[in-house]
Amino acid sequence: MMGKQITRRGLLQGLAAFSFLVTLPLKLMARASEAFESTRVDRIYAELFGDMKIEPSSDVKLRAPEIAENGAVVPISISTNISGVQSISVVVDKNPTPLSATFQLGPSSPPEISMRVKMGQSSVIRALVQTEAQVYMASREVKVTIGGCGG
């Protein structure tokens, strides 16, 4: 016979490793899904960051227009020079579901994102940058002339 025979022990170890790898993202996403469904900003923070301290920081750069003519497509970008960034989240305070996005970053990922958010009305946008020890935040008020969430 060419190759290695599969033993019962090897098969069970392989299945155990496979099931761990499959369920790990589901466990991580379960926490985020509750945050995406929340209508309260404080609950979003608790779901995403637990009891981690959230501190305003000039090291988090949030770029967004002062006035958005169309709330359906408001361009924003977030970047930072903070090391060890694990995630970047975007919260639009007055949206029906304020959490717009959460990006999980790997060790070699640059800590920057660009996206378009939908805003139903003028609101504060918050950029939350999470490291292992702390969460850093930047915010900006954006005035919307035409709402994008059905308004």
Backbone as a chain_set.jsonl record, in Angstrom:
{"seq": "MMGKQITRRGLLQGLAAFSFLVTLPLKLMARASEAFESTRVDRIYAELFGDMKIEPSSDVKLRAPEIAENGAVVPISISTNISGVQSISVVVDKNPTPLSATFQLGPSSPPEISMRVKMGQSSVIRALVQTEAQVYMASREVKVTIGGCGG", "coords": {"N": [[0.83, -1.176, 0.0], [0.487, 2.195, -0.775], [1.237, 5.211, 0.882], [-0.22, 6.47, 3.965], [-2.11, 4.702, 6.371], [-5.347, 5.379, 7.614], [-6.043, 5.653, 10.948], [-8.316, 4.812, 13.588], [-7.988, 6.448, 15.837], [-6.56, 8.605, 14.684], [-8.488, 9.54, 12.892], [-10.502, 10.387, 14.688], [-9.09, 12.409, 16.066], [-8.657, 14.175, 13.97], [-11.318, 14.876, 13.306], [-12.077, 16.14, 15.687], [-10.349, 18.355, 15.701], [-11.22, 19.616, 13.372], [-13.902, 20.226, 14.054], [-13.48, 22.052, 16.113], [-12.24, 24.172, 14.718], [-14.322, 24.912, 13.018], [-16.375, 25.747, 14.77], [-15.24, 27.843, 16.219], [-15.2, 30.446, 14.787], [-17.985, 30.813, 14.798], [-18.596, 31.107, 17.515], [-17.266, 33.504, 18.043], [-18.662, 35.204, 16.327], [-21.221, 35.102, 17.401], [-21.249, 36.769, 19.621], [-20.852, 39.26, 18.397], [-23.157, 39.377, 16.796], [-25.265, 39.881, 18.565], [-24.584, 42.439, 19.354], [-24.913, 43.798, 16.92], [-27.66, 43.685, 16.681], [-28.555, 45.255, 18.743], [-30.126, 48.235, 19.994], [-29.163, 50.173, 21.566], [-26.403, 52.169, 22.376], [-24.728, 51.839, 24.644], [-25.171, 49.149, 25.263], [-24.116, 47.952, 23.014], [-21.392, 48.534, 23.314], [-20.909, 47.031, 25.637], [-21.423, 44.42, 24.701], [-19.488, 44.111, 22.666], [-17.011, 44.827, 23.883], [-17.006, 44.152, 26.565], [-16.04, 44.85, 29.84], [-13.999, 46.562, 29.213], [-12.061, 49.534, 29.211], [-13.021, 52.509, 27.554], [-11.479, 54.961, 25.794], [-11.175, 58.298, 24.692], [-9.102, 59.236, 21.921], [-6.515, 60.935, 20.27], [-4.962, 59.572, 18.564], [-6.503, 57.99, 16.976], [-7.793, 58.313, 13.869], [-10.553, 59.623, 12.395], [-12.164, 60.115, 9.492], [-14.686, 61.89, 8.003], [-17.391, 63.419, 6.215], [-18.38, 66.787, 7.029], [-20.906, 67.651, 6.347], [-23.318, 65.621, 4.935], [-24.811, 65.108, 1.936], [-26.417, 63.041, 1.059], [-27.702, 60.644, 3.011], [-27.675, 57.94, 2.52], [-25.264, 57.087, 1.541], [-22.6, 57.664, 3.055], [-19.331, 58.496, 3.08], [-16.638, 57.202, 4.984], [-13.498, 57.001, 6.718], [-11.114, 55.278, 8.679], [-8.209, 55.306, 10.597], [-5.167, 54.453, 12.329], [-2.212, 54.824, 14.386], [-1.733, 53.254, 16.472], [-0.364, 50.419, 18.056], [-0.883, 46.846, 17.815], [-3.597, 46.509, 17.159], [-6.702, 44.941, 17.285], [-9.36, 45.02, 16.447], [-11.646, 47.115, 14.568], [-14.388, 49.149, 14.985], [-17.507, 50.618, 13.936], [-19.826, 52.994, 14.912], [-22.951, 54.503, 14.605], [-24.598, 56.772, 16.235], [-27.433, 57.628, 16.205], [-28.736, 55.923, 14.451], [-31.208, 53.377, 13.695], [-30.274, 50.766, 14.331], [-27.4, 51.058, 15.793], [-24.715, 49.967, 15.494], [-22.642, 49.812, 12.832], [-20.519, 48.415, 11.582], [-18.007, 45.922, 12.222], [-14.68, 45.17, 12.17], [-12.445, 42.574, 12.226], [-9.054, 42.393, 12.802], [-6.024, 40.971, 11.655], [-2.657, 40.158, 12.836], [-0.881, 41.117, 10.867], [-2.367, 42.892, 9.44], [-3.033, 46.153, 8.182], [-3.957, 48.835, 10.336], [-6.447, 50.205, 9.305], [-9.423, 51.334, 7.72], [-11.864, 51.829, 5.136], [-15.079, 52.863, 4.236], [-18.602, 53.034, 3.416], [-21.264, 54.415, 5.16], [-24.695, 54.14, 6.154], [-26.94, 56.617, 7.022], [-29.696, 57.669, 8.863], [-30.348, 60.136, 9.85], [-28.951, 63.269, 11.019], [-26.064, 62.777, 13.029], [-23.774, 61.554, 15.556], [-20.823, 59.934, 14.637], [-18.904, 57.192, 15.606], [-15.655, 55.903, 15.936], [-14.182, 52.988, 16.948], [-11.372, 51.578, 18.248], [-9.911, 48.629, 19.032], [-7.55, 47.189, 21.217], [-5.542, 44.671, 22.835], [-5.566, 45.451, 25.502], [-7.179, 47.735, 25.788], [-9.745, 50.065, 24.597], [-9.864, 52.482, 22.11], [-11.163, 55.65, 21.073], [-12.604, 57.74, 18.545], [-14.625, 60.481, 17.517], [-17.168, 62.063, 15.497], [-19.377, 64.594, 14.486], [-21.862, 64.37, 12.037], [-23.762, 66.024, 9.699], [-26.787, 65.356, 8.117], [-28.494, 65.873, 5.12], [-30.411, 64.62, 3.495], [-32.034, 61.817, 4.57], [-30.903, 58.397, 4.852], [-31.954, 56.01, 5.755], [-34.533, 55.101, 4.982], [-35.765, 57.501, 5.383]], "CA": [[0.0, 0.0, 0.0], [1.194, 3.467, -0.805], [0.641, 6.204, 1.778], [-0.466, 6.162, 5.359], [-3.461, 4.263, 6.674], [-6.05, 6.186, 8.607], [-6.436, 4.89, 12.125], [-9.49, 5.343, 14.276], [-7.523, 7.563, 16.668], [-6.243, 9.716, 13.785], [-9.75, 10.051, 12.382], [-11.151, 11.118, 15.781], [-8.327, 13.64, 16.299], [-8.937, 15.062, 12.838], [-12.68, 15.378, 13.464], [-12.083, 17.072, 16.819], [-9.693, 19.586, 15.251], [-12.115, 20.236, 12.399], [-15.065, 20.808, 14.739], [-13.004, 23.245, 16.825], [-12.023, 25.241, 13.744], [-15.608, 25.331, 12.477], [-17.192, 26.43, 15.775], [-14.573, 29.042, 16.751], [-15.767, 31.68, 14.229], [-19.378, 30.952, 15.209], [-18.599, 31.644, 18.875], [-16.873, 34.907, 17.951], [-19.722, 35.938, 15.654], [-22.41, 35.154, 18.246], [-21.139, 37.977, 20.435], [-21.041, 40.415, 17.521], [-24.522, 39.436, 16.278], [-26.086, 40.557, 19.576], [-24.24, 43.859, 19.28], [-25.525, 44.342, 15.708], [-29.11, 43.77, 16.884], [-28.855, 46.181, 19.822], [-30.522, 49.595, 19.629], [-28.552, 51.067, 22.549], [-24.95, 52.256, 22.232], [-24.064, 51.262, 25.807], [-25.25, 47.685, 25.139], [-23.16, 47.572, 21.964], [-20.073, 48.558, 23.937], [-20.814, 45.897, 26.556], [-21.355, 43.186, 23.907], [-18.227, 44.027, 21.921], [-15.789, 45.062, 24.642], [-17.131, 43.766, 27.965], [-15.797, 45.971, 30.757], [-12.79, 47.285, 28.819], [-12.156, 50.992, 29.252], [-13.055, 53.194, 26.265], [-10.832, 56.249, 26.017], [-10.958, 59.127, 23.501], [-7.687, 59.287, 21.563], [-6.148, 61.653, 19.046], [-4.255, 58.62, 17.705], [-7.497, 57.39, 16.079], [-8.191, 59.317, 12.875], [-11.844, 59.366, 11.762], [-12.448, 61.094, 8.454], [-16.067, 61.852, 7.525], [-17.773, 64.78, 5.831], [-19.135, 67.563, 8.011], [-22.279, 67.612, 5.856], [-23.551, 64.566, 3.94], [-26.026, 65.435, 1.2], [-27.248, 61.845, 0.948], [-27.397, 59.756, 4.127], [-27.581, 56.543, 2.1], [-23.868, 56.758, 1.209], [-21.7, 58.599, 3.721], [-17.994, 57.892, 3.097], [-15.797, 57.413, 6.168], [-12.283, 56.19, 6.813], [-10.548, 55.225, 10.022], [-6.84, 54.798, 10.642], [-4.493, 54.713, 13.592], [-0.829, 54.373, 14.499], [-1.675, 52.446, 17.689], [0.07, 49.055, 17.721], [-1.641, 45.734, 18.388], [-5.037, 46.665, 16.933], [-7.407, 43.683, 17.042], [-10.595, 45.279, 15.708], [-12.132, 48.477, 14.379], [-15.846, 49.148, 14.9], [-18.117, 51.89, 13.572], [-21.14, 53.176, 15.526], [-23.681, 55.725, 14.254], [-25.447, 56.86, 17.431], [-28.881, 57.789, 16.015], [-29.323, 54.947, 13.544], [-32.07, 52.412, 14.399], [-29.307, 49.818, 14.903], [-26.213, 51.924, 15.688], [-23.457, 49.335, 15.073], [-22.604, 49.684, 11.376], [-19.538, 47.422, 11.141], [-16.88, 45.534, 13.063], [-13.651, 44.516, 11.375], [-11.425, 41.879, 13.011], [-7.789, 42.532, 12.088], [-4.939, 40.063, 12.0], [-1.419, 40.833, 13.238], [-0.2, 41.776, 9.749], [-3.308, 43.792, 8.773], [-2.855, 47.568, 8.544], [-5.115, 49.294, 11.109], [-7.176, 51.25, 8.592], [-10.56, 50.884, 6.921], [-12.679, 52.828, 4.443], [-16.383, 52.289, 3.933], [-19.72, 53.964, 3.354], [-22.305, 54.074, 6.124], [-26.028, 54.673, 5.917], [-27.384, 57.415, 8.166], [-31.075, 58.109, 8.731], [-30.436, 61.526, 10.278], [-27.693, 63.803, 11.547], [-25.68, 61.966, 14.185], [-22.359, 61.358, 15.857], [-20.217, 58.667, 14.21], [-17.796, 56.836, 16.503], [-14.7, 54.882, 15.516], [-13.656, 52.322, 18.143], [-10.2, 50.767, 17.919], [-9.657, 47.749, 20.175], [-6.299, 46.453, 21.381], [-5.705, 43.657, 23.873], [-5.745, 46.053, 26.823], [-8.038, 48.913, 25.864], [-10.456, 50.518, 23.401], [-9.645, 53.898, 21.853], [-12.298, 56.14, 20.315], [-12.687, 59.067, 17.942], [-16.003, 60.718, 17.097], [-17.393, 63.237, 14.643], [-20.77, 64.895, 14.155], [-22.119, 64.49, 10.599], [-25.108, 66.52, 9.427], [-27.348, 64.704, 6.949], [-29.578, 66.675, 4.552], [-31.431, 63.654, 3.06], [-31.806, 60.579, 5.315], [-30.661, 57.203, 4.055], [-32.563, 54.816, 6.359], [-35.96, 55.128, 4.745], [-36.321, 58.798, 5.764]], "C": [[0.872, 1.235, 0.0], [0.493, 4.409, 0.167], [0.387, 5.643, 3.157], [-1.905, 5.697, 5.55], [-4.066, 5.163, 7.745], [-6.467, 5.276, 9.752], [-7.659, 5.539, 12.751], [-9.109, 6.55, 15.138], [-7.225, 8.795, 15.799], [-7.504, 10.364, 13.227], [-10.456, 10.883, 13.454], [-10.413, 12.429, 16.081], [-8.586, 14.66, 15.185], [-10.324, 15.67, 12.93], [-12.775, 16.395, 14.599], [-11.457, 18.4, 16.406], [-10.585, 20.339, 14.271], [-13.301, 20.91, 13.084], [-14.669, 22.057, 15.534], [-12.856, 24.411, 15.861], [-13.337, 25.769, 13.174], [-16.397, 26.14, 13.503], [-16.545, 27.691, 16.33], [-15.121, 30.323, 16.13], [-17.222, 31.891, 14.646], [-19.485, 31.525, 16.61], [-18.239, 33.127, 18.864], [-17.982, 35.744, 17.331], [-20.975, 36.044, 16.511], [-22.394, 36.409, 19.097], [-21.409, 39.212, 19.584], [-22.481, 40.506, 17.032], [-25.457, 40.101, 17.278], [-25.814, 42.053, 19.561], [-24.88, 44.501, 18.052], [-27.037, 44.509, 15.865], [-29.491, 44.809, 17.929], [-29.21, 47.565, 19.291], [-29.897, 50.629, 20.563], [-27.03, 51.0, 22.456], [-24.237, 51.624, 23.42], [-24.093, 49.737, 25.781], [-24.28, 47.176, 24.066], [-21.757, 47.514, 22.549], [-19.892, 47.352, 24.852], [-20.673, 44.585, 25.793], [-20.0, 43.023, 23.218], [-16.992, 44.015, 22.814], [-15.861, 44.653, 26.107], [-16.925, 44.974, 28.857], [-14.496, 46.717, 30.439], [-13.055, 48.79, 28.817], [-12.133, 51.538, 27.825], [-12.559, 54.615, 26.493], [-10.726, 57.028, 24.707], [-9.463, 59.248, 23.209], [-7.484, 60.052, 20.262], [-5.348, 60.757, 18.101], [-5.197, 57.867, 16.771], [-7.99, 58.504, 15.159], [-9.479, 58.86, 12.194], [-12.098, 60.484, 10.761], [-13.861, 60.84, 7.925], [-16.448, 63.272, 7.137], [-18.52, 65.481, 6.965], [-20.621, 67.558, 7.655], [-22.361, 66.539, 4.781], [-24.867, 64.881, 3.24], [-26.969, 64.242, 1.11], [-26.835, 60.866, 2.04], [-27.275, 58.297, 3.748], [-26.141, 56.117, 1.823], [-22.926, 57.808, 1.794], [-20.318, 57.95, 3.809], [-17.248, 58.217, 4.396], [-14.538, 56.586, 6.017], [-11.715, 56.345, 8.214], [-9.144, 54.668, 9.908], [-6.238, 55.153, 11.99], [-3.043, 54.268, 13.499], [-0.636, 53.572, 15.784], [-1.27, 51.026, 17.3], [-0.83, 48.02, 18.395], [-3.141, 45.843, 18.215], [-5.646, 45.31, 16.572], [-8.682, 43.882, 16.23], [-10.842, 46.773, 15.588], [-13.639, 48.374, 14.193], [-16.343, 50.55, 14.601], [-19.528, 51.931, 14.146], [-21.703, 54.517, 15.067], [-24.787, 55.857, 15.294], [-26.947, 56.848, 17.165], [-29.485, 56.864, 14.972], [-30.203, 53.981, 14.331], [-31.274, 51.269, 15.029], [-27.932, 50.482, 14.721], [-24.92, 51.259, 15.219], [-23.488, 49.091, 13.573], [-21.67, 48.578, 10.91], [-18.536, 47.145, 12.243], [-15.924, 44.742, 12.193], [-12.632, 43.886, 12.318], [-10.134, 41.905, 12.194], [-6.772, 41.517, 12.579], [-3.684, 40.842, 12.326], [-0.722, 41.576, 12.094], [-1.125, 42.722, 8.983], [-3.02, 45.241, 9.158], [-4.105, 48.058, 9.279], [-5.807, 50.484, 10.446], [-8.301, 50.627, 7.775], [-11.189, 52.094, 6.232], [-13.976, 52.147, 4.075], [-17.4, 53.411, 3.744], [-20.762, 53.487, 4.351], [-23.61, 54.716, 5.692], [-26.462, 55.387, 7.185], [-28.804, 57.915, 7.914], [-31.255, 59.574, 9.071], [-29.059, 61.986, 10.753], [-27.356, 63.089, 12.849], [-24.175, 62.045, 14.415], [-21.956, 59.982, 15.323], [-19.037, 58.427, 15.137], [-16.958, 55.72, 15.861], [-14.078, 54.306, 16.774], [-12.558, 51.357, 17.731], [-9.832, 49.957, 19.156], [-8.272, 47.116, 20.088], [-6.549, 45.404, 22.465], [-6.077, 44.273, 25.214], [-6.836, 47.109, 26.903], [-8.736, 49.185, 24.54], [-10.258, 52.033, 23.298], [-10.752, 54.38, 20.914], [-12.043, 57.522, 19.74], [-14.133, 59.244, 17.509], [-16.09, 61.991, 16.27], [-18.883, 63.373, 14.384], [-20.873, 65.057, 12.632], [-23.57, 64.926, 10.432], [-25.58, 65.917, 8.116], [-28.508, 65.554, 6.43], [-30.708, 65.794, 4.037], [-31.112, 62.337, 3.743], [-31.677, 59.376, 4.405], [-31.305, 55.951, 4.598], [-34.082, 54.868, 6.198], [-36.605, 56.465, 5.068], [-36.187, 59.835, 4.708]], "O": [[1.881, 1.298, 0.703], [-0.734, 4.396, 0.256], [0.73, 4.503, 3.468], [-2.82, 6.255, 4.944], [-3.38, 5.635, 8.652], [-7.148, 4.269, 9.556], [-7.983, 6.691, 12.459], [-9.824, 7.552, 15.163], [-7.608, 9.909, 16.158], [-7.581, 11.586, 13.103], [-10.956, 11.968, 13.161], [-11.054, 13.451, 16.326], [-8.716, 15.857, 15.442], [-10.495, 16.859, 12.662], [-13.477, 17.399, 14.478], [-11.99, 19.46, 16.732], [-10.69, 21.564, 14.337], [-13.666, 22.033, 12.737], [-15.442, 23.011, 15.614], [-13.3, 25.52, 16.157], [-13.446, 26.959, 12.879], [-17.03, 27.13, 13.138], [-17.252, 28.542, 16.869], [-15.485, 31.232, 16.876], [-17.649, 33.031, 14.829], [-20.366, 32.341, 16.878], [-18.838, 33.917, 19.594], [-18.219, 36.873, 17.76], [-21.73, 37.003, 16.357], [-23.431, 37.048, 19.274], [-22.125, 40.114, 20.016], [-22.992, 41.614, 16.865], [-26.365, 40.824, 16.87], [-26.735, 42.85, 19.739], [-25.346, 45.638, 18.131], [-27.628, 45.39, 15.239], [-30.654, 45.207, 17.993], [-28.672, 48.014, 18.278], [-30.082, 51.83, 20.37], [-26.442, 49.918, 22.457], [-23.235, 50.936, 23.23], [-23.143, 49.095, 26.228], [-23.7, 46.099, 24.203], [-21.017, 46.56, 22.309], [-18.835, 46.72, 24.843], [-19.887, 43.724, 26.189], [-19.436, 41.929, 23.193], [-16.036, 43.287, 22.546], [-14.873, 44.792, 26.829], [-17.561, 46.01, 28.66], [-13.955, 47.42, 31.293], [-14.142, 49.244, 28.463], [-11.339, 51.098, 26.993], [-13.134, 55.373, 27.275], [-10.242, 56.49, 23.711], [-8.652, 59.351, 24.13], [-8.196, 59.838, 19.28], [-5.084, 61.141, 16.962], [-4.737, 57.174, 15.865], [-8.534, 59.509, 15.617], [-9.499, 57.84, 11.504], [-12.23, 61.65, 11.134], [-14.189, 59.746, 7.467], [-15.89, 64.231, 7.671], [-19.206, 64.838, 7.761], [-21.483, 67.474, 8.53], [-21.578, 66.539, 3.832], [-25.919, 64.916, 3.878], [-28.187, 64.414, 1.087], [-25.733, 60.319, 1.996], [-26.822, 57.486, 4.556], [-25.826, 54.927, 1.865], [-22.508, 58.732, 1.097], [-20.142, 56.966, 4.528], [-17.231, 59.363, 4.845], [-14.51, 55.598, 5.283], [-11.823, 57.399, 8.841], [-8.91, 53.681, 9.21], [-6.728, 56.032, 12.698], [-2.682, 53.449, 12.655], [0.494, 53.246, 16.148], [-1.781, 50.486, 16.319], [-1.456, 48.296, 19.418], [-3.893, 45.324, 19.039], [-5.168, 44.623, 15.67], [-9.05, 43.029, 15.423], [-10.338, 47.579, 16.369], [-14.118, 47.611, 13.353], [-15.705, 51.542, 14.955], [-20.331, 51.029, 13.907], [-21.022, 55.54, 15.13], [-25.789, 55.144, 15.241], [-27.674, 56.121, 17.841], [-30.659, 57.018, 14.638], [-29.971, 53.781, 15.523], [-31.575, 50.851, 16.147], [-27.373, 50.467, 13.625], [-24.094, 51.927, 14.597], [-24.263, 48.266, 13.09], [-21.981, 47.873, 9.949], [-18.25, 47.999, 13.082], [-16.312, 43.762, 11.557], [-12.02, 44.587, 13.123], [-10.118, 41.491, 11.035], [-6.677, 41.242, 13.775], [-3.637, 42.055, 12.12], [-0.037, 42.569, 12.338], [-0.712, 43.297, 7.976], [-2.789, 45.532, 10.332], [-5.217, 47.72, 8.872], [-5.764, 51.609, 10.946], [-8.154, 49.541, 7.215], [-11.058, 53.228, 6.691], [-13.982, 50.991, 3.651], [-17.079, 54.589, 3.897], [-21.105, 52.305, 4.389], [-23.624, 55.705, 4.96], [-26.367, 54.84, 8.283], [-29.081, 58.513, 6.874], [-32.22, 60.196, 8.625], [-28.128, 61.189, 10.871], [-28.235, 62.826, 13.67], [-23.42, 62.538, 13.577], [-22.659, 58.994, 15.531], [-18.262, 59.341, 15.42], [-17.485, 54.745, 15.326], [-13.51, 55.042, 17.581], [-12.792, 50.43, 16.956], [-9.485, 50.517, 20.196], [-7.871, 46.585, 19.052], [-7.672, 45.279, 22.955], [-6.828, 43.673, 25.982], [-7.369, 47.356, 27.984], [-8.381, 48.624, 23.503], [-10.457, 52.766, 24.267], [-11.226, 53.625, 20.065], [-11.371, 58.358, 20.344], [-14.801, 58.267, 17.168], [-15.224, 62.864, 16.329], [-19.567, 62.39, 14.099], [-20.085, 65.776, 12.018], [-24.488, 64.289, 10.95], [-24.864, 65.958, 7.115], [-29.403, 65.918, 7.193], [-31.87, 66.187, 4.135], [-30.034, 61.781, 3.53], [-32.262, 59.334, 3.323], [-31.215, 54.903, 3.958], [-34.822, 54.697, 7.167], [-37.83, 56.586, 5.041], [-36.615, 60.973, 4.902]]}, "num_chains": 1, "name": "protein.A"}
